[in-house]
Amino acid sequence: MATIHDFDKIDLRVGRIVAAEGMAESSKLLSISVDLGEGAYRTILSGVAKAYLPEDLIDRNVIVVANLEPKLIAGIESDGMLVGIEQGKDGRPALIFVSGDLKPGSKLS
């Protein structure tokens, strides 16, 4: 079981997707550039390519786990994680989008 202290370690922030593109190395991954406010941009690789076209993600607000240790995936450093769910029998990914005019970098509490 996780404690509230474990949860307090996770830095969840609103991020605005500013760019997204498919990757030749993978039919599942998209390379997504996220604005986390105050000039902080992150490249995040996400396994959502079968659920979303890259152009449909631009200017959408998402929830980002902002303090994960960076990880090399397909030779590219992924610096964070987009929050989503697996839905349906096939485990199709669905991102959690945030509505409204929230400022990129806003911290979830």
C-alpha positions in Angstrom: 0.0 0.0 0.0 1.2 3.5 -0.8 1.0 6.1 2.0 0.1 9.8 1.6 3.8 10.5 1.9 4.5 8.3 -1.1 1.9 10.2 -3.1 3.3 13.6 -1.9 6.6 12.7 -3.8 4.8 12.7 -7.2 4.8 16.1 -9.0 1.7 16.3 -11.2 1.4 19.3 -13.4 -0.7 20.6 -16.3 1.1 20.6 -19.5 0.1 21.9 -22.9 1.1 19.8 -25.9 2.9 22.0 -28.4 4.1 19.4 -30.9 3.7 15.7 -31.5 5.0 13.3 -34.2 5.1 9.6 -34.9 8.3 7.7 -34.6 9.7 5.5 -37.4 11.1 3.1 -34.8 7.7 2.3 -33.3 4.1 2.1 -34.3 3.0 2.6 -30.7 5.1 5.6 -29.7 4.6 9.4 -30.3 7.3 11.9 -29.4 5.4 14.7 -27.7 6.7 18.2 -26.7 5.0 19.6 -23.7 5.0 23.1 -22.3 5.2 23.0 -18.5 5.2 26.8 -18.2 8.0 29.4 -17.6 10.0 28.2 -20.6 10.1 24.6 -19.4 9.6 22.3 -22.3 9.8 18.5 -22.1 10.0 15.7 -24.7 7.9 12.8 -23.6 7.6 9.5 -25.4 4.1 8.0 -25.0 2.6 4.8 -26.2 -0.6 6.4 -27.6 0.1 6.3 -31.3 -2.7 3.8 -32.0 -5.2 5.9 -30.2 -4.4 9.5 -31.4 -3.2 11.3 -34.5 -0.3 13.6 -33.6 -2.1 16.7 -35.0 -5.1 16.0 -32.8 -3.1 16.4 -29.7 -1.7 19.9 -30.4 -2.9 22.6 -27.9 -4.5 20.0 -25.6 -3.9 20.2 -21.9 -2.7 17.0 -20.2 -1.5 15.8 -16.8 2.2 15.2 -16.6 4.2 13.4 -14.0 7.0 16.0 -14.0 9.5 14.5 -11.6 10.2 11.1 -13.1 13.8 10.2 -13.7 14.5 10.6 -17.5 14.6 7.4 -19.5 16.2 6.5 -22.9 13.5 5.0 -25.2 14.4 4.2 -28.8 17.5 6.3 -28.4 15.5 9.4 -27.3 15.4 10.8 -23.7 11.8 10.8 -22.4 11.6 13.4 -19.6 8.2 12.7 -17.9 5.0 10.7 -18.3 1.6 11.6 -19.5 -1.2 10.4 -17.3 -3.8 8.2 -18.9 -5.8 5.0 -18.6 -6.1 1.7 -20.5 -9.7 1.1 -21.6 -11.5 -1.6 -23.4 -10.6 -5.2 -23.9 -7.6 -4.3 -26.1 -6.1 -2.0 -23.4 -6.4 1.0 -25.8 -4.7 4.0 -24.1 -6.7 7.2 -23.3 -4.9 10.3 -22.1 -6.5 12.4 -19.3 -7.2 15.8 -20.8 -7.7 18.9 -18.7 -10.3 21.4 -19.8 -10.4 25.1 -19.2 -7.7 27.8 -19.5 -5.3 26.4 -17.0 -1.8 27.7 -17.1 0.9 25.2 -18.2 2.9 24.2 -15.1 -0.1 24.5 -12.7 0.5 21.9 -9.9 -2.2 19.4 -9.1 -2.8 19.0 -5.4 
